[in-house]
Amino acid sequence: MVKCPYCSRPAMSLARKAGLGPGRTINCQSCGKPVTTHSMAVFAAIPAFLGGLAALKSGSVLIGGTAIAGGVLAMAFIQTFLVPLVRSDA
């Protein structure tokens, strides 16, 4: 579970946070206040972008698919464990 920046209680599951982007706001499941990810979350997409670029450059469907899958997994890891939740002003 991820801690809420307002109440410090569980705000959401790790799986739900993995899909939370910088432009999206979700209410904390404990206190109901709006939370979002820090604006640096846009940089979490870099691995997925690089995986797509590698897929375009490779001549192999297997290598390209692996690059995309690896990039998306790296993006989800960064989003889940490295990008903090912040208070939303929305």
Buried (B, 14 or more C-beta within 10 A) or exposed (E): EBBBBBEEEEBBEEEBBBEBEBEEEBBBBBEEBEBBBBEEBEBBBEBBEBBBEBBEEBEEEEEBEBBBEBBBEBBBEBBBEEBEBBEBEE
